[in-house]
Amino acid sequence: MSFTRRTFSSLALGVPLLGQVNPPPPDEEELTTIKTFVRFVVAPTTVTDRDGRYVSDIQPHEFVLVDRGKEQKLRVDLAFQPLEIVVCIQANNTVEPVLDKIKQIGPLLENLVLGEKGQAAIIAFDHRIRVMQDFTNDGTLFKKALAKINAGSTTSAMNDAVVTAARMLKSRPNDHRKVILLISETRDKGSEAKTRQALLDLQFGNIVLYSVNISRLVTSLLTKAQPPRPDPLPPGARHMPAGSLVTPETISQQTGIYNGNVVPLAVEILRQVKSIFVDNQLEVFTKFTGGSERSFLTYKDLERVIADIGQELHSQYLISYSPNNTEEGGFHPIRVDVNRTGLTVRTRPGYWMAAIPQ
């Protein structure tokens, strides 16, 4: 399968990372004491029609980008920018039932996502952050690295994995597009890094994060139970209805406590209800970088999801510009519109910038 991509950037090669401030090259005339500083902002943009199909024939003049209420001048380049991807895979005990499916994504990654010049690295995480494979485009190495991943502890240090992936991408060439593909549950458990730190690393690295969510309901049903803890109270110490027998079995029926553990599925249902009111961390990462969330249950679902991410990456418009309002520090919300009807446009919602004196 092959894809074509139209890209927009500010320079023929190499867009500096957000947060870097670079002076222009010296003029031929004698240098003066006045220096001009330019900052480039990159906004990967996905455009779909009413049926959700990617639209790839939009011309540069049809795009309008507004930064903090001010329309920006876009610069266009049709040069192809290779992909640099870090695949982060949750590998703790709760995902063990679906880990075999995830370990089969090597060919999908190579054929559908990377293309001819892209490279990928693979990270596995539980309480540890393990770099299973450094950047390469060799499908054989992908397969070997994935085969070595096994389920570990009960911890899921997702934020730490994102921070590690962002720092790995920081060392990659500036003229390459940078992406994190995170295959995990939607919550962090046990990271040293906070969500804010991980999000800032993504923002300042111009990194887009896509998540492939593992259903917590499925893992709760299929995960092997941990060794039960003994009930700290003897049967006779618990209050029971008058006339009932005081035995471990009757206590379990009355309290819902089995060998000291609350029924896992009941706990999971309560968590799902609570999550309606609290955004998950993957939603924060994807929304604020211009990526998206997807989920899977079967291997066919996983194939479809990764194929769709690959198609999106190769159908995106890469828009960049030098802001005309650099004196305004803080968060800069951005909006990209297309001068056509019936289209949906998705990009990063904004970026952080320190004020640059004029």
Contacts in CASP RR format, 6 or more apart in sequence:
PFRMAT RR
TARGET T0000
AUTHOR 0000-0000-0000
METHOD contacts of the structure
MODEL  1
MSFTRRTFSSLALGVPLLGQVNPPPPDEEELTTIKTFVRFVVAPTTVTDR
DGRYVSDIQPHEFVLVDRGKEQKLRVDLAFQPLEIVVCIQANNTVEPVLD
KIKQIGPLLENLVLGEKGQAAIIAFDHRIRVMQDFTNDGTLFKKALAKIN
AGSTTSAMNDAVVTAARMLKSRPNDHRKVILLISETRDKGSEAKTRQALL
DLQFGNIVLYSVNISRLVTSLLTKAQPPRPDPLPPGARHMPAGSLVTPET
ISQQTGIYNGNVVPLAVEILRQVKSIFVDNQLEVFTKFTGGSERSFLTYK
DLERVIADIGQELHSQYLISYSPNNTEEGGFHPIRVDVNRTGLTVRTRPG
YWMAAIPQ
1 111 0 8 1.000
1 112 0 8 1.000
1 307 0 8 1.000
3 115 0 8 1.000
3 310 0 8 1.000
3 311 0 8 1.000
3 314 0 8 1.000
3 315 0 8 1.000
4 56 0 8 1.000
4 314 0 8 1.000
5 56 0 8 1.000
5 80 0 8 1.000
5 313 0 8 1.000
5 314 0 8 1.000
5 315 0 8 1.000
5 316 0 8 1.000
6 56 0 8 1.000
6 58 0 8 1.000
6 78 0 8 1.000
6 317 0 8 1.000
7 77 0 8 1.000
7 78 0 8 1.000
7 79 0 8 1.000
7 80 0 8 1.000
7 81 0 8 1.000
7 316 0 8 1.000
7 317 0 8 1.000
7 318 0 8 1.000
8 60 0 8 1.000
8 63 0 8 1.000
8 74 0 8 1.000
8 75 0 8 1.000
8 76 0 8 1.000
8 77 0 8 1.000
8 317 0 8 1.000
8 318 0 8 1.000
8 319 0 8 1.000
8 320 0 8 1.000
9 15 0 8 1.000
9 42 0 8 1.000
9 75 0 8 1.000
9 76 0 8 1.000
9 77 0 8 1.000
9 79 0 8 1.000
9 81 0 8 1.000
9 318 0 8 1.000
9 320 0 8 1.000
10 40 0 8 1.000
10 75 0 8 1.000
10 77 0 8 1.000
10 320 0 8 1.000
10 321 0 8 1.000
10 322 0 8 1.000
11 40 0 8 1.000
11 75 0 8 1.000
11 77 0 8 1.000
12 77 0 8 1.000
12 79 0 8 1.000
13 79 0 8 1.000
13 175 0 8 1.000
14 173 0 8 1.000
14 174 0 8 1.000
14 175 0 8 1.000
15 40 0 8 1.000
15 42 0 8 1.000
15 174 0 8 1.000
15 175 0 8 1.000
15 206 0 8 1.000
15 320 0 8 1.000
16 22 0 8 1.000
16 39 0 8 1.000
16 40 0 8 1.000
16 174 0 8 1.000
17 170 0 8 1.000
17 174 0 8 1.000
17 204 0 8 1.000
17 205 0 8 1.000
17 206 0 8 1.000
18 39 0 8 1.000
18 40 0 8 1.000
18 41 0 8 1.000
18 42 0 8 1.000
18 203 0 8 1.000
18 204 0 8 1.000
18 205 0 8 1.000
18 206 0 8 1.000
18 351 0 8 1.000
18 353 0 8 1.000
19 39 0 8 1.000
19 204 0 8 1.000
19 353 0 8 1.000
19 354 0 8 1.000
20 39 0 8 1.000
21 37 0 8 1.000
21 38 0 8 1.000
21 39 0 8 1.000
21 356 0 8 1.000
22 37 0 8 1.000
22 38 0 8 1.000
23 35 0 8 1.000
23 36 0 8 1.000
23 37 0 8 1.000
24 36 0 8 1.000
24 38 0 8 1.000
37 356 0 8 1.000
38 322 0 8 1.000
39 322 0 8 1.000
39 323 0 8 1.000
39 326 0 8 1.000
39 353 0 8 1.000
39 356 0 8 1.000
40 320 0 8 1.000
40 321 0 8 1.000
40 322 0 8 1.000
41 67 0 8 1.000
41 320 0 8 1.000
41 321 0 8 1.000
41 322 0 8 1.000
41 323 0 8 1.000
41 332 0 8 1.000
41 334 0 8 1.000
41 351 0 8 1.000
42 206 0 8 1.000
42 318 0 8 1.000
42 319 0 8 1.000
42 320 0 8 1.000
43 65 0 8 1.000
43 318 0 8 1.000
43 319 0 8 1.000
43 320 0 8 1.000
43 321 0 8 1.000
43 334 0 8 1.000
43 336 0 8 1.000
43 347 0 8 1.000
43 348 0 8 1.000
44 177 0 8 1.000
44 208 0 8 1.000
44 290 0 8 1.000
44 316 0 8 1.000
44 317 0 8 1.000
44 318 0 8 1.000
44 319 0 8 1.000
44 347 0 8 1.000
44 348 0 8 1.000
45 63 0 8 1.000
45 316 0 8 1.000
45 317 0 8 1.000
45 318 0 8 1.000
45 319 0 8 1.000
45 336 0 8 1.000
45 345 0 8 1.000
45 346 0 8 1.000
45 347 0 8 1.000
46 54 0 8 1.000
46 290 0 8 1.000
46 312 0 8 1.000
46 315 0 8 1.000
46 316 0 8 1.000
46 317 0 8 1.000
46 345 0 8 1.000
46 346 0 8 1.000
46 347 0 8 1.000
47 54 0 8 1.000
47 55 0 8 1.000
47 58 0 8 1.000
47 317 0 8 1.000
47 338 0 8 1.000
47 343 0 8 1.000
47 344 0 8 1.000
47 345 0 8 1.000
47 346 0 8 1.000
48 54 0 8 1.000
48 55 0 8 1.000
48 343 0 8 1.000
48 344 0 8 1.000
48 346 0 8 1.000
49 55 0 8 1.000
49 342 0 8 1.000
49 343 0 8 1.000
49 344 0 8 1.000
50 342 0 8 1.000
52 344 0 8 1.000
54 311 0 8 1.000
54 312 0 8 1.000
54 315 0 8 1.000
55 315 0 8 1.000
55 343 0 8 1.000
56 315 0 8 1.000
58 317 0 8 1.000
58 338 0 8 1.000
58 340 0 8 1.000
60 74 0 8 1.000
60 76 0 8 1.000
62 338 0 8 1.000
62 339 0 8 1.000
62 340 0 8 1.000
63 74 0 8 1.000
63 317 0 8 1.000
63 319 0 8 1.000
63 336 0 8 1.000
63 337 0 8 1.000
63 338 0 8 1.000
63 339 0 8 1.000
64 71 0 8 1.000
64 336 0 8 1.000
64 337 0 8 1.000
64 338 0 8 1.000
64 339 0 8 1.000
65 71 0 8 1.000
65 72 0 8 1.000
65 74 0 8 1.000
65 319 0 8 1.000
65 321 0 8 1.000
65 334 0 8 1.000
65 335 0 8 1.000
65 336 0 8 1.000
65 337 0 8 1.000
66 72 0 8 1.000
66 334 0 8 1.000
66 335 0 8 1.000
66 337 0 8 1.000
67 321 0 8 1.000
67 323 0 8 1.000
67 324 0 8 1.000
67 325 0 8 1.000
67 332 0 8 1.000
67 333 0 8 1.000
67 334 0 8 1.000
68 325 0 8 1.000
68 328 0 8 1.000
68 332 0 8 1.000
68 333 0 8 1.000
68 334 0 8 1.000
70 324 0 8 1.000
70 325 0 8 1.000
72 321 0 8 1.000
72 323 0 8 1.000
72 324 0 8 1.000
73 321 0 8 1.000
73 322 0 8 1.000
73 324 0 8 1.000
74 319 0 8 1.000
74 320 0 8 1.000
74 321 0 8 1.000
75 320 0 8 1.000
75 321 0 8 1.000
75 322 0 8 1.000
80 117 0 8 1.000
81 175 0 8 1.000
81 176 0 8 1.000
81 177 0 8 1.000
81 318 0 8 1.000
82 117 0 8 1.000
82 118 0 8 1.000
82 119 0 8 1.000
82 176 0 8 1.000
82 177 0 8 1.000
83 113 0 8 1.000
83 114 0 8 1.000
83 115 0 8 1.000
83 117 0 8 1.000
83 118 0 8 1.000
83 119 0 8 1.000
83 176 0 8 1.000
83 177 0 8 1.000
83 179 0 8 1.000
83 313 0 8 1.000
84 118 0 8 1.000
84 119 0 8 1.000
84 120 0 8 1.000
84 135 0 8 1.000
84 169 0 8 1.000
84 172 0 8 1.000
84 173 0 8 1.000
84 176 0 8 1.000
84 177 0 8 1.000
84 178 0 8 1.000
84 179 0 8 1.000
85 109 0 8 1.000
85 113 0 8 1.000
85 114 0 8 1.000
85 118 0 8 1.000
85 119 0 8 1.000
85 120 0 8 1.000
85 121 0 8 1.000
85 179 0 8 1.000
85 180 0 8 1.000
85 181 0 8 1.000
86 120 0 8 1.000
86 121 0 8 1.000
86 122 0 8 1.000
86 123 0 8 1.000
86 165 0 8 1.000
86 168 0 8 1.000
86 169 0 8 1.000
86 179 0 8 1.000
86 180 0 8 1.000
86 181 0 8 1.000
87 105 0 8 1.000
87 109 0 8 1.000
87 120 0 8 1.000
87 121 0 8 1.000
87 122 0 8 1.000
87 123 0 8 1.000
87 180 0 8 1.000
87 181 0 8 1.000
87 183 0 8 1.000
88 123 0 8 1.000
88 125 0 8 1.000
88 158 0 8 1.000
88 161 0 8 1.000
88 162 0 8 1.000
88 165 0 8 1.000
88 180 0 8 1.000
88 181 0 8 1.000
88 182 0 8 1.000
88 183 0 8 1.000
88 184 0 8 1.000
89 102 0 8 1.000
89 122 0 8 1.000
89 123 0 8 1.000
89 124 0 8 1.000
89 125 0 8 1.000
89 149 0 8 1.000
89 183 0 8 1.000
89 184 0 8 1.000
90 124 0 8 1.000
90 125 0 8 1.000
90 126 0 8 1.000
90 156 0 8 1.000
90 158 0 8 1.000
90 183 0 8 1.000
90 184 0 8 1.000
90 185 0 8 1.000
90 214 0 8 1.000
91 99 0 8 1.000
91 124 0 8 1.000
91 125 0 8 1.000
91 126 0 8 1.000
91 130 0 8 1.000
91 149 0 8 1.000
91 150 0 8 1.000
91 151 0 8 1.000
91 152 0 8 1.000
92 125 0 8 1.000
92 126 0 8 1.000
92 127 0 8 1.000
92 151 0 8 1.000
92 152 0 8 1.000
92 153 0 8 1.000
92 154 0 8 1.000
92 155 0 8 1.000
92 156 0 8 1.000
93 126 0 8 1.000
93 151 0 8 1.000
93 152 0 8 1.000
93 153 0 8 1.000
93 154 0 8 1.000
93 223 0 8 1.000
93 224 0 8 1.000
94 154 0 8 1.000
94 156 0 8 1.000
94 185 0 8 1.000
94 216 0 8 1.000
94 219 0 8 1.000
94 220 0 8 1.000
94 223 0 8 1.000
95 102 0 8 1.000
95 151 0 8 1.000
95 184 0 8 1.000
95 185 0 8 1.000
95 214 0 8 1.000
95 219 0 8 1.000
96 151 0 8 1.000
96 223 0 8 1.000
96 224 0 8 1.000
97 218 0 8 1.000
97 219 0 8 1.000
97 222 0 8 1.000
97 223 0 8 1.000
98 214 0 8 1.000
98 218 0 8 1.000
98 219 0 8 1.000
98 222 0 8 1.000
99 149 0 8 1.000
99 150 0 8 1.000
99 151 0 8 1.000
101 296 0 8 1.000
101 298 0 8 1.000
101 299 0 8 1.000
101 302 0 8 1.000
102 146 0 8 1.000
102 149 0 8 1.000
102 183 0 8 1.000
102 302 0 8 1.000
103 146 0 8 1.000
103 147 0 8 1.000
103 149 0 8 1.000
104 146 0 8 1.000
104 299 0 8 1.000
105 146 0 8 1.000
105 302 0 8 1.000
105 306 0 8 1.000
106 139 0 8 1.000
106 142 0 8 1.000
106 143 0 8 1.000
106 146 0 8 1.000
107 139 0 8 1.000
107 143 0 8 1.000
108 302 0 8 1.000
108 303 0 8 1.000
108 306 0 8 1.000
108 307 0 8 1.000
109 120 0 8 1.000
109 139 0 8 1.000
109 142 0 8 1.000
109 306 0 8 1.000
110 137 0 8 1.000
110 139 0 8 1.000
110 142 0 8 1.000
112 306 0 8 1.000
112 307 0 8 1.000
112 309 0 8 1.000
112 310 0 8 1.000
112 311 0 8 1.000
113 120 0 8 1.000
113 181 0 8 1.000
113 306 0 8 1.000
113 309 0 8 1.000
113 310 0 8 1.000
113 313 0 8 1.000
114 120 0 8 1.000
114 137 0 8 1.000
115 137 0 8 1.000
115 314 0 8 1.000
117 137 0 8 1.000
118 137 0 8 1.000
118 176 0 8 1.000
119 135 0 8 1.000
119 136 0 8 1.000
119 137 0 8 1.000
119 172 0 8 1.000
120 133 0 8 1.000
120 135 0 8 1.000
120 136 0 8 1.000
120 137 0 8 1.000
120 142 0 8 1.000
121 131 0 8 1.000
121 133 0 8 1.000
121 134 0 8 1.000
121 135 0 8 1.000
121 136 0 8 1.000
121 165 0 8 1.000
121 168 0 8 1.000
122 131 0 8 1.000
122 132 0 8 1.000
122 133 0 8 1.000
122 142 0 8 1.000
122 145 0 8 1.000
122 146 0 8 1.000
123 129 0 8 1.000
123 130 0 8 1.000
123 131 0 8 1.000
123 132 0 8 1.000
123 161 0 8 1.000
123 164 0 8 1.000
123 165 0 8 1.000
124 130 0 8 1.000
124 132 0 8 1.000
124 149 0 8 1.000
125 156 0 8 1.000
125 157 0 8 1.000
125 158 0 8 1.000
125 160 0 8 1.000
125 161 0 8 1.000
125 184 0 8 1.000
126 151 0 8 1.000
126 152 0 8 1.000
126 153 0 8 1.000
126 154 0 8 1.000
126 155 0 8 1.000
126 156 0 8 1.000
126 157 0 8 1.000
127 153 0 8 1.000
127 155 0 8 1.000
127 157 0 8 1.000
127 190 0 8 1.000
128 157 0 8 1.000
129 157 0 8 1.000
129 160 0 8 1.000
129 161 0 8 1.000
129 164 0 8 1.000
131 164 0 8 1.000
131 168 0 8 1.000
132 145 0 8 1.000
132 146 0 8 1.000
132 148 0 8 1.000
132 149 0 8 1.000
133 141 0 8 1.000
133 142 0 8 1.000
133 144 0 8 1.000
133 145 0 8 1.000
135 168 0 8 1.000
135 172 0 8 1.000
136 142 0 8 1.000
154 189 0 8 1.000
154 226 0 8 1.000
155 189 0 8 1.000
155 190 0 8 1.000
156 184 0 8 1.000
156 185 0 8 1.000
156 187 0 8 1.000
156 188 0 8 1.000
156 189 0 8 1.000
156 190 0 8 1.000
157 188 0 8 1.000
157 189 0 8 1.000
157 190 0 8 1.000
157 191 0 8 1.000
157 192 0 8 1.000
158 182 0 8 1.000
158 184 0 8 1.000
158 185 0 8 1.000
158 187 0 8 1.000
158 188 0 8 1.000
158 189 0 8 1.000
158 191 0 8 1.000
158 281 0 8 1.000
159 188 0 8 1.000
159 191 0 8 1.000
159 192 0 8 1.000
159 193 0 8 1.000
159 194 0 8 1.000
159 195 0 8 1.000
159 197 0 8 1.000
159 198 0 8 1.000
159 281 0 8 1.000
160 191 0 8 1.000
160 192 0 8 1.000
160 193 0 8 1.000
161 182 0 8 1.000
161 184 0 8 1.000
162 180 0 8 1.000
162 182 0 8 1.000
162 193 0 8 1.000
162 198 0 8 1.000
162 201 0 8 1.000
162 202 0 8 1.000
162 209 0 8 1.000
162 285 0 8 1.000
163 193 0 8 1.000
163 197 0 8 1.000
163 198 0 8 1.000
163 201 0 8 1.000
165 180 0 8 1.000
166 180 0 8 1.000
166 198 0 8 1.000
166 201 0 8 1.000
166 202 0 8 1.000
166 205 0 8 1.000
166 207 0 8 1.000
167 201 0 8 1.000
169 178 0 8 1.000
169 180 0 8 1.000
169 205 0 8 1.000
169 207 0 8 1.000
170 205 0 8 1.000
172 178 0 8 1.000
177 208 0 8 1.000
177 313 0 8 1.000
177 318 0 8 1.000
178 205 0 8 1.000
178 206 0 8 1.000
178 207 0 8 1.000
178 208 0 8 1.000
179 207 0 8 1.000
179 208 0 8 1.000
179 209 0 8 1.000
179 210 0 8 1.000
179 313 0 8 1.000
180 202 0 8 1.000
180 207 0 8 1.000
180 208 0 8 1.000
180 209 0 8 1.000
180 210 0 8 1.000
181 210 0 8 1.000
181 211 0 8 1.000
181 212 0 8 1.000
181 309 0 8 1.000
182 209 0 8 1.000
182 210 0 8 1.000
182 211 0 8 1.000
182 212 0 8 1.000
182 282 0 8 1.000
182 285 0 8 1.000
183 211 0 8 1.000
183 212 0 8 1.000
183 214 0 8 1.000
184 211 0 8 1.000
184 213 0 8 1.000
184 214 0 8 1.000
184 282 0 8 1.000
185 213 0 8 1.000
185 214 0 8 1.000
185 216 0 8 1.000
185 219 0 8 1.000
186 211 0 8 1.000
186 213 0 8 1.000
186 216 0 8 1.000
186 275 0 8 1.000
186 280 0 8 1.000
186 281 0 8 1.000
186 282 0 8 1.000
186 283 0 8 1.000
187 216 0 8 1.000
187 280 0 8 1.000
187 281 0 8 1.000
188 195 0 8 1.000
188 281 0 8 1.000
195 281 0 8 1.000
195 284 0 8 1.000
198 285 0 8 1.000
199 284 0 8 1.000
199 285 0 8 1.000
199 288 0 8 1.000
200 352 0 8 1.000
201 207 0 8 1.000
202 209 0 8 1.000
202 285 0 8 1.000
202 288 0 8 1.000
202 289 0 8 1.000
203 288 0 8 1.000
203 289 0 8 1.000
203 351 0 8 1.000
203 352 0 8 1.000
204 352 0 8 1.000
207 289 0 8 1.000
208 289 0 8 1.000
208 290 0 8 1.000
208 291 0 8 1.000
208 348 0 8 1.000
209 285 0 8 1.000
209 286 0 8 1.000
209 289 0 8 1.000
209 290 0 8 1.000
209 291 0 8 1.000
210 286 0 8 1.000
210 291 0 8 1.000
210 292 0 8 1.000
210 293 0 8 1.000
210 294 0 8 1.000
210 309 0 8 1.000
211 282 0 8 1.000
211 285 0 8 1.000
211 286 0 8 1.000
211 292 0 8 1.000
211 293 0 8 1.000
211 294 0 8 1.000
212 294 0 8 1.000
212 295 0 8 1.000
212 296 0 8 1.000
212 302 0 8 1.000
212 305 0 8 1.000
212 306 0 8 1.000
212 309 0 8 1.000
213 282 0 8 1.000
213 293 0 8 1.000
213 294 0 8 1.000
213 295 0 8 1.000
213 296 0 8 1.000
214 295 0 8 1.000
214 296 0 8 1.000
215 295 0 8 1.000
215 297 0 8 1.000
216 268 0 8 1.000
216 271 0 8 1.000
216 272 0 8 1.000
217 268 0 8 1.000
217 272 0 8 1.000
218 297 0 8 1.000
220 264 0 8 1.000
220 265 0 8 1.000
220 267 0 8 1.000
220 268 0 8 1.000
221 265 0 8 1.000
223 264 0 8 1.000
225 261 0 8 1.000
225 264 0 8 1.000
226 261 0 8 1.000
228 258 0 8 1.000
228 259 0 8 1.000
228 260 0 8 1.000
228 261 0 8 1.000
229 259 0 8 1.000
229 260 0 8 1.000
229 261 0 8 1.000
230 259 0 8 1.000
230 260 0 8 1.000
231 248 0 8 1.000
231 251 0 8 1.000
231 257 0 8 1.000
231 259 0 8 1.000
231 260 0 8 1.000
235 246 0 8 1.000
235 247 0 8 1.000
235 248 0 8 1.000
235 251 0 8 1.000
236 246 0 8 1.000
238 246 0 8 1.000
238 251 0 8 1.000
238 255 0 8 1.000
240 246 0 8 1.000
240 250 0 8 1.000
240 251 0 8 1.000
240 254 0 8 1.000
241 254 0 8 1.000
244 250 0 8 1.000
251 257 0 8 1.000
252 258 0 8 1.000
256 262 0 8 1.000
256 263 0 8 1.000
256 266 0 8 1.000
282 293 0 8 1.000
283 293 0 8 1.000
286 292 0 8 1.000
286 293 0 8 1.000
287 349 0 8 1.000
288 348 0 8 1.000
288 349 0 8 1.000
288 350 0 8 1.000
289 348 0 8 1.000
290 346 0 8 1.000
290 347 0 8 1.000
290 348 0 8 1.000
290 349 0 8 1.000
291 346 0 8 1.000
292 309 0 8 1.000
292 312 0 8 1.000
292 346 0 8 1.000
294 305 0 8 1.000
294 308 0 8 1.000
294 309 0 8 1.000
295 301 0 8 1.000
295 305 0 8 1.000
296 302 0 8 1.000
296 304 0 8 1.000
296 305 0 8 1.000
319 336 0 8 1.000
319 347 0 8 1.000
323 332 0 8 1.000
323 353 0 8 1.000
325 332 0 8 1.000
326 353 0 8 1.000
326 355 0 8 1.000
326 356 0 8 1.000
326 358 0 8 1.000
327 355 0 8 1.000
327 356 0 8 1.000
327 357 0 8 1.000
327 358 0 8 1.000
328 353 0 8 1.000
328 355 0 8 1.000
329 353 0 8 1.000
329 354 0 8 1.000
329 355 0 8 1.000
330 352 0 8 1.000
330 353 0 8 1.000
330 354 0 8 1.000
330 355 0 8 1.000
331 350 0 8 1.000
331 351 0 8 1.000
331 352 0 8 1.000
332 350 0 8 1.000
332 351 0 8 1.000
332 352 0 8 1.000
332 353 0 8 1.000
333 349 0 8 1.000
333 350 0 8 1.000
334 347 0 8 1.000
334 348 0 8 1.000
334 349 0 8 1.000
334 350 0 8 1.000
334 351 0 8 1.000
336 345 0 8 1.000
336 347 0 8 1.000
337 345 0 8 1.000
338 345 0 8 1.000
END
